[in-house]
Amino acid sequence: MTAPKPTTQPRQFLEYLFNVAVKRALPLHNTAAFLPAPPKGRTLVLGAGKAAGAMAQAVEALWPADAPLDGLVVTRYQHIPPRPPGLRQRIEVVEAAHPVPDAAGLAAAQRMLLLTQGLTPDDLVLCLISGGGSALLTLPAEGLTLADKQHLNQALLDSGASIAEINCVRKHLSRIKGGRLAQACAPARVVTLTISDVPGDDPAIIASGPTVADATSCADALSILQRYHIAVPGHVLDLLESGALETPKPGDSAFAGHQVHLIATPRQSLEAAAAAARAAGLAAYILSDEMEGESREVGKVHAALARAVALRGQPFQRPCVILSGGETTVTVRAQAPGAPRGRGGRAGEFCLGLAQALQGQAGVYALAADTDGIDGVQDNAGAWVEPATLSRALALGMKIDSYLDRNDAYSYFAALGDLLTTGPTFTNVNDFRAVLVL
């Protein structure tokens, strides 16, 4: 990829940096160094996540042709990448819903547990885990229905809870997450390859850690449900209070000899984008790959920093690009009865907060996008902000405050023609944000 000139093509330059970041996280570029040798027995591949289809193809391309290989992974609808010519399919890939689970994800989880039956110490289970796996690999705890899990998932997503909090609850209300898949694989050896989409890159949080010991407790899950005023059936509360839904903990013999490898992380992608910016003659600064908090508020903080750089040359000299990643949240505001639900995701809401706080600051351009190519449940990856964003919107009669009030970033940026639409990227290292100050 050749870098567009940032001073004359700021929008194209920001998209170029996004593409560099995504490319750095593609499974085929990151898998070979972490693959174990074929075992004496069979190799069973299991996996879940937005990148699971691409991860399965990477394993198929790299695994010895004469070594046994089979298995099942589940990915999001429309996230199976095109199959390269001549690549033989050995791992079944199925699709399910995200971010709210459906019956297809339930069926995939049930089948995976069945596939673990009869494994021996001579066998290897290769688990391919990426962000999105929590919703895609759904198997409700005893006494909980799929409808219960769907309601709970939506409530958690709307609450503003962090991904660590959401996944703590998910782990305790599942029969496959929170290390339970690893338990089912015994006595086989388990090697987990994971692409991180969470702040801190904790494998126990990524996709709710189906093969990783869980240090959180039923009491933690209860506290989170109470903190965000999320209701669950009374009998489920009883099970949590009694500890009956406790997950396997660190030190459990079920995890003996298991290995977990992070094959791609948000930090690596941000560093690749920073290197590309520097090669194009710009200073580049990575604020953090672990940012959390309300998307609109994180947008305002970025705006304050960008204005300081643009107006005073502090704390960075312009021209420069400021990069960040992590997983922000959107607390969905209550609307009047019958009012349409706003459309948009974390990236769009960040851009609304950023644009509102920038107030048309000259020389500042930005792109925020989800590295999986899907912002929330919409068809865009993210959106652009430029100095004329507010004035162009006002010319169309659109006031940014009203769009923030109803969490409707998609409609705002769609009307301006400022949505970034890439389609699924077949990887997922979470939020990507780039602010260009010229």
C-alpha positions in Angstrom: 0.0 0.0 0.0 1.3 3.5 -0.9 0.5 6.2 1.6 -1.7 9.1 0.3 -0.3 12.6 1.2 -1.7 13.6 4.6 -1.7 17.3 3.8 -3.7 17.0 0.6 -5.6 13.7 1.2 -6.3 13.6 4.9 -9.3 11.3 4.7 -7.5 8.8 2.4 -4.4 8.9 4.6 -6.4 8.1 7.7 -8.1 5.2 5.9 -4.6 4.0 4.8 -3.5 3.9 8.5 -6.6 1.9 9.4 -5.9 -0.6 6.6 -2.3 -1.0 7.8 -3.6 -1.7 11.3 -6.0 -4.3 10.1 -3.4 -6.0 7.9 -1.1 -6.4 10.9 -3.8 -8.4 12.7 -4.8 -10.8 9.9 -4.5 -14.4 11.1 -2.4 -15.7 8.1 0.4 -13.2 9.0 0.5 -14.2 12.7 -0.2 -17.9 13.1 2.8 -19.9 11.9 5.1 -19.0 14.8 2.6 -20.4 17.4 1.4 -23.6 15.8 2.5 -26.7 17.8 3.8 -29.8 16.1 1.2 -32.5 15.1 0.5 -34.9 18.0 0.7 -38.6 18.1 -3.1 -38.8 17.9 -5.7 -36.6 16.2 -5.8 -32.8 16.1 -9.2 -31.3 16.8 -9.8 -27.6 16.0 -12.5 -25.7 17.9 -13.0 -22.0 17.9 -15.3 -19.0 18.0 -15.1 -15.3 17.1 -15.3 -12.8 14.3 -11.8 -13.9 13.1 -12.5 -17.7 13.6 -13.1 -18.3 9.9 -9.9 -16.7 8.9 -8.0 -18.3 11.7 -9.2 -21.7 10.6 -8.1 -21.0 7.0 -4.6 -20.0 8.3 -4.3 -23.3 10.2 -5.4 -25.3 7.1 -2.8 -23.5 5.0 0.0 -24.1 7.5 -0.8 -27.5 8.8 1.1 -30.5 7.3 -1.0 -32.0 4.5 -0.4 -35.5 5.7 -1.3 -34.8 9.4 -4.9 -35.4 10.6 -6.9 -32.2 11.1 -10.6 -31.6 11.5 -12.9 -29.6 13.7 -15.6 -26.9 14.0 -15.5 -23.1 14.5 -18.2 -20.6 14.6 -18.1 -17.0 13.3 -20.4 -14.1 12.8 -22.8 -14.1 9.8 -21.0 -13.0 6.6 -17.6 -13.3 8.3 -16.3 -16.4 6.4 -13.5 -15.1 4.2 -13.3 -16.2 0.5 -11.4 -19.5 0.3 -8.0 -19.2 -1.6 -7.8 -21.4 -4.7 -6.5 -24.8 -4.0 -6.9 -24.6 -0.2 -8.6 -27.8 1.0 -11.2 -27.3 3.7 -10.6 -29.5 6.7 -12.3 -27.5 9.4 -16.0 -26.8 9.3 -17.0 -23.2 9.7 -20.6 -22.2 10.7 -22.2 -18.8 11.3 -24.2 -17.4 14.1 -25.5 -14.1 15.4 -23.5 -11.3 17.2 -23.7 -9.4 19.5 -27.0 -11.0 20.7 -26.8 -14.8 20.5 -29.1 -17.0 18.4 -30.1 -20.7 18.0 -27.2 -21.2 15.5 -24.6 -20.3 18.1 -26.3 -22.5 20.6 -26.2 -25.5 18.2 -22.5 -24.8 17.4 -21.6 -24.8 21.1 -23.5 -28.1 21.7 -21.7 -29.7 18.8 -18.3 -28.6 20.0 -18.9 -30.2 23.4 -19.9 -33.4 21.6 -16.7 -33.3 19.5 -14.6 -33.4 22.7 -16.0 -36.8 23.7 -13.5 -39.6 23.4 -10.3 -37.5 23.3 -7.2 -39.1 24.7 -3.8 -37.9 26.1 -2.3 -38.4 22.6 -4.7 -35.9 21.1 -4.4 -32.1 20.6 -7.2 -29.6 20.7 -6.3 -26.4 18.9 -8.6 -23.6 20.0 -9.0 -20.5 17.8 -10.4 -17.7 19.9 -11.1 -14.1 18.9 -13.4 -11.2 19.9 -17.1 -11.9 19.5 -16.8 -15.4 20.7 -18.8 -14.8 23.8 -22.0 -14.2 21.8 -21.2 -16.7 19.1 -20.5 -19.6 21.5 -23.6 -19.6 23.6 -24.7 -22.5 25.9 -26.9 -21.3 28.8 -26.3 -22.6 32.2 -28.9 -25.1 33.6 -32.2 -23.4 34.2 -31.5 -20.6 31.8 -33.0 -20.4 28.3 -31.7 -19.0 25.1 -34.3 -16.2 25.4 -33.0 -15.4 28.8 -29.5 -15.1 27.5 -30.6 -12.9 24.6 -32.4 -10.6 27.0 -29.5 -10.5 29.4 -26.9 -9.9 26.6 -28.9 -6.9 25.3 -29.3 -5.5 28.7 -25.6 -5.8 29.4 -24.7 -4.2 26.1 -27.0 -1.2 26.7 -25.9 -0.7 30.3 -22.5 0.8 29.8 -20.7 -2.0 31.6 -17.1 -2.7 30.6 -16.2 -5.8 28.5 -14.6 -7.4 31.6 -17.8 -6.9 33.6 -20.0 -8.2 30.8 -17.8 -11.3 30.3 -17.7 -12.0 34.0 -21.5 -12.4 34.0 -21.4 -14.4 30.7 -18.9 -16.9 32.1 -21.0 -17.7 35.1 -24.1 -18.2 33.1 -22.6 -20.6 30.6 -21.8 -24.2 30.3 -18.9 -23.7 27.8 -17.2 -20.4 28.7 -15.0 -19.5 31.6 -12.7 -22.5 31.2 -15.4 -25.1 30.8 -14.5 -26.0 27.2 -11.0 -26.8 28.4 -12.5 -29.1 31.1 -14.5 -30.9 28.5 -11.3 -31.5 26.4 -9.6 -33.5 29.1 -7.4 -35.6 28.9 -6.2 -34.1 25.6 -3.6 -31.3 25.5 -5.1 -27.9 24.7 -3.3 -25.1 22.8 -5.2 -21.8 22.4 -4.4 -19.2 19.8 -6.1 -16.0 20.4 -6.5 -12.5 18.8 -7.1 -9.9 21.5 -9.9 -7.4 21.4 -9.9 -6.4 25.0 -8.0 -3.8 27.0 -5.0 -5.5 28.7 -5.1 -8.5 26.4 -6.2 -10.9 29.2 -7.0 -14.3 27.6 -9.5 -15.0 30.4 -11.6 -12.0 29.1 -11.3 -12.5 25.3 -14.5 -14.3 24.2 -15.1 -15.0 27.9 -12.1 -17.4 28.0 -13.6 -20.8 27.1 -10.3 -22.5 27.6 -8.8 -20.3 30.3 -9.1 -20.5 34.1 -11.4 -17.8 35.6 -10.3 -15.8 38.6 -13.7 -14.1 39.0 -16.5 -15.4 41.1 -20.3 -15.8 41.3 -20.3 -13.0 43.8 -18.5 -10.8 41.3 -21.2 -11.6 38.7 -24.0 -10.8 41.2 -22.4 -7.5 42.0 -22.2 -6.5 38.4 -25.8 -7.4 37.8 -26.9 -5.3 40.8 -24.6 -2.4 39.9 -26.2 -2.0 36.5 -29.8 -2.9 37.7 -30.0 -5.9 35.4 -32.7 -8.4 36.2 -32.3 -12.2 35.9 -34.8 -15.0 36.8 -35.0 -15.7 40.5 -33.7 -19.2 40.3 -30.6 -18.0 38.5 -30.0 -15.5 41.3 -30.3 -18.4 43.7 -27.7 -20.4 41.8 -25.3 -17.5 41.7 -25.8 -16.8 45.4 -25.1 -20.4 46.3 -22.0 -20.6 44.1 -23.5 -23.5 42.1 -22.5 -21.7 38.8 -18.8 -21.3 39.8 -16.2 -21.5 37.1 -13.0 -23.5 37.2 -10.2 -21.5 38.8 -6.5 -21.0 38.3 -4.6 -24.1 39.6 -7.4 -26.5 38.5 -5.8 -29.7 37.1 -8.0 -29.3 34.0 -5.5 -26.7 32.7 -2.3 -28.6 33.4 0.0 -28.5 30.3 -2.3 -26.2 28.4 -0.8 -23.2 26.5 -2.3 -19.9 25.4 -0.7 -17.7 22.8 -1.7 -14.1 21.8 -1.1 -14.1 18.1 -2.3 -10.5 17.4 -3.0 -7.6 19.7 -4.4 -4.0 19.5 -1.0 -2.6 20.4 0.8 -4.3 17.5 -1.8 -2.9 15.1 -1.4 0.6 16.5 2.4 0.3 16.3 2.1 -0.7 12.6 0.0 2.3 11.9 2.4 4.6 13.8 5.3 3.2 11.7 3.4 3.9 8.5 2.7 7.5 9.6 6.3 8.1 10.4 7.3 6.6 7.0 5.0 9.2 5.4 6.9 12.0 7.3 4.6 12.6 10.2 5.2 12.3 13.9 3.0 9.6 15.5 1.9 9.1 19.1 0.1 6.2 20.6 -1.9 7.3 23.6 -3.0 3.8 24.7 -4.3 0.6 23.4 -6.4 0.1 26.6 -8.8 3.0 26.6 -12.2 2.4 28.2 -15.1 4.6 29.2 -18.1 6.2 27.5 -17.3 6.6 23.8 -18.6 10.2 23.6 -16.5 11.2 26.6 -13.4 9.6 25.2 -14.1 11.6 22.0 -14.2 14.8 24.0 -10.8 14.0 25.6 -9.3 13.4 22.2 -10.7 16.7 21.0 -9.2 18.6 23.9 -5.8 17.1 23.1 -6.1 17.8 19.4 -7.1 21.4 20.0 -4.1 21.9 22.3 -1.8 20.6 19.6 -3.5 22.7 16.8 -3.6 25.9 18.8 -0.5 25.8 21.0 1.7 23.0 19.7 1.4 21.2 23.1 2.0 18.5 24.1 2.9 17.5 20.6 4.2 19.5 17.6 2.1 19.4 14.5 1.8 18.0 12.0 1.2 14.7 13.7 -1.2 11.8 14.1 -2.5 10.7 17.5 -3.5 7.0 17.8 -5.5 5.1 20.3 -7.3 1.8 20.8 -9.2 -0.1 23.5 -12.9 -0.8 24.0 -15.1 2.1 24.9 -18.8 1.7 25.8 -22.1 3.3 24.8 -24.8 3.6 27.4 -28.1 3.6 25.4 -30.3 6.5 26.6 -33.9 5.9 27.3 -36.2 7.1 24.6 -39.9 8.2 24.6 -42.3 5.3 24.1 -42.6 4.5 20.4 -39.5 6.5 19.5 -37.1 4.8 17.1 -34.0 3.4 18.5 -30.8 5.2 17.5 -28.3 3.5 15.2 -24.6 3.3 15.7 -21.8 1.8 17.6 -18.8 2.8 19.7 -16.8 4.3 16.8 -19.7 6.5 15.6 -20.5 7.7 19.2 -16.8 8.6 19.7 -16.9 10.6 16.5 -20.1 12.5 17.6 -18.4 13.4 20.9 -15.2 14.4 19.1 -16.9 16.6 16.5 -19.1 18.3 19.2 -16.0 19.2 21.3 -13.8 20.2 18.3 -16.3 22.8 17.2 -14.9 22.9 13.7 -11.2 23.3 14.7 -9.2 24.0 11.6 -6.6 21.4 10.6 -8.0 18.5 12.6 -9.2 15.3 10.9 -10.1 12.0 12.5 -11.2 8.5 11.7 -12.6 6.0 14.3 -13.5 2.5 13.2 -13.8 -1.0 14.6 -11.1 -3.3 13.2 -13.6 -6.0 12.4 -15.3 -3.8 9.9 -18.6 -3.5 11.8 -19.4 -0.7 14.2 -22.0 -2.2 16.6 -24.6 -4.0 14.4 -24.5 -1.6 11.5 -23.0 -2.0 8.0 -20.2 0.5 8.5 -16.8 0.2 10.2 -16.8 3.8 11.5 -16.8 7.4 10.5 -14.7 10.4 9.7 -14.6 13.9 11.3 -13.3 17.0 9.6 -13.3 20.7 10.3 -16.5 21.2 8.3 -18.4 18.3 9.9 -20.6 20.6 12.1 -21.2 23.3 9.5 -22.2 20.8 6.9 -24.6 19.1 9.3 -26.2 22.4 10.3 -26.7 23.2 6.6 -28.8 20.1 6.5 -30.7 21.1 9.6 -29.0 18.5 11.8 -28.0 19.5 15.3 -25.4 17.2 16.8 -26.8 17.3 20.3 -30.0 15.7 19.3 -28.1 12.8 17.6 -26.0 12.3 20.8 -29.2 12.3 22.9 -30.6 9.3 21.0 -27.3 7.5 20.3 -27.8 8.0 16.5 -24.3 8.4 15.1 -25.1 6.2 12.1 -27.8 8.5 10.8 -25.7 11.6 11.4 -22.7 10.5 9.5 -24.7 8.7 6.8 -26.4 12.0 5.9 -23.0 13.6 5.5 -21.6 10.8 3.4 -18.9 10.3 6.1 -19.3 6.6 7.0 -16.4 4.3 6.5 -17.8 1.0 5.0 -15.3 -1.8 4.5 -17.3 -5.0 5.1 -15.9 -7.7 7.4 -12.1 -7.6 7.7 -11.9 -11.2 9.1 -9.9 -10.1 12.2 -10.7 -8.1 15.3 -8.3 -6.1 17.5 -11.0 -3.7 18.6 -11.3 0.1 18.3 -8.9 2.1 16.1 -8.8 5.8 16.4 -6.6 8.2 14.5 -6.6 12.0 14.9 -4.6 13.9 12.3 -3.5 17.5 13.3 -2.0 19.5 10.4 
